[in-house]
Amino acid sequence: MIDDTPQDEQAKAKETEKGTPKVVWDDSAMNMSYANVVNVTSTREEMTLFFGTNQTWNARESEFKVKLHDRIILSPFAAKRLLTLLTAVVGEYEKRYGHLDISNDPRQGPSATGSH
């Protein structure tokens, strides 16, 4: 939901004056899902993100079972913009809550870090 307080309206007016187009987010058909595993593949024309949920309860098992439920295909330009956004958001998260060290995460399976 968007909060349209007078301050928000003033900020929107200033952005419009600067020539920045206004973005209207329509969330009426949005779906929500949870993922704790992600993988990436790429070609010259596109980058594909696969999202899923780890189905393995014992982290010491030799095989991880991941139920894939979403696939998002991005152009390289959209993927680069996503990288920029995620880098900024994770940086802010780490400033607030501390460094995230994923190098020794026992939940990290063989495909959890992505591939090219």
Beta strands, then each sheet from edge to edge (+ up, - down):
strand 1: 37-42
strand 2: 47-54
strand 3: 66-74
sheet 1: 1+ 2- 3+
end
